[in-house]
Amino acid sequence: MTDGSRPTARPTRISTDIDFDRDGKQVSNLFMPWSMNDSAYKVVHIPIACIKNGPGPTMLFTAGTHGDEYEGQIGLLNLIRELEPEHIKGRVIVLPAANFPAAMAAQRLSPYDGGNLNRAFPGDPDGGPTAQISYYIANHLIPLASAYHDLHAGGRSLDYLTYCGMHLTQNEELNQKQFALVKAFGPPFSIIGKSSDDRLAQRGAHVRGIPAMGGEFGGRAAVSKVGLALVERGLRNTLAHLGILKNWTIQPPEKPTRFMQLGGRDYFVYAPADGLFQPAVELGDWVEKGQLAGRLHFVEDPMRPPLEPRFARAGLVVCKRAQGRAERGDCLAHLATDFEG
Ligand SMILES: [Zn+2]
């Protein structure tokens, strides 16, 4: 909604046999027709669950927005199997692999159209598969929600410290609801973003005045045991915070959540050339301005001295490149600093 206008209401091409108003536990699919060379009448089946018990708030969880990020997908699968209507008051809607084609292909972007679901909001019902999915989430699922959480990780190319994230909005009341959600989730730290990118999934909630959060719970296209444990606890903490999950006492983090922020380009270190990256820091290190980020080697030219990219400012290393080879322009690391409001 780049122009701030009301969300459009063009009909979606995605259907479902889930009745979101019905009490009980329904686990089925969104059905998205998509014609392909090897499957003329293909209907993509995107798993979705709706668990409802009477009136009350609705929580919407999505994972697999990027297909190669797994802690959220596993945490939500466990939640779908475990959660029964009698455990809750209200409604929980779960999309464990939102960009389902990407999740099945174990890649960040959709193999069908190259789409990045977290840069595709508010979507287009007449667009490619990724635009159609984002349109459905933005216009059919988010409007049902009292709060929204889109779970991420670093994917194949990045490794992350585990944290919850949220983006500030112009609406201070909405911001406060988001701070409360993040605190209830209970991460060791949280990054408060100031991105104005309207294509993010969380922005699909903000335009409707609905609080949203995200977070990075691991990376390397692997599954972090620490990250998954945080997700499992955090999902339930969130539901209890909203008054949806009964008989669950919110489990706080060992230390109060540290609120941090991301800044501009000086928070990032990019590869200055194609090469083999030898990191000089670990996730969780505090670095000073000018400190060595690593050495970029040239295996095709053994006597060429490595390049030495450095940090442009001080901060906490929260993200690191996960792969040895890097191309010019790849993110090698990024920092966070304490939240300044
Ligand atoms: Zn992601």
Boltz pocket constraint, residues with backbone or C-beta under 6 A from the ligand:
constraints:
  - pocket:
      binder: B
      contacts: [[A, 65], [A, 66], [A, 69], [A, 118], [A, 151], [A, 152], [A, 153], [A, 154], [A, 155]]
      max_distance: 6.0
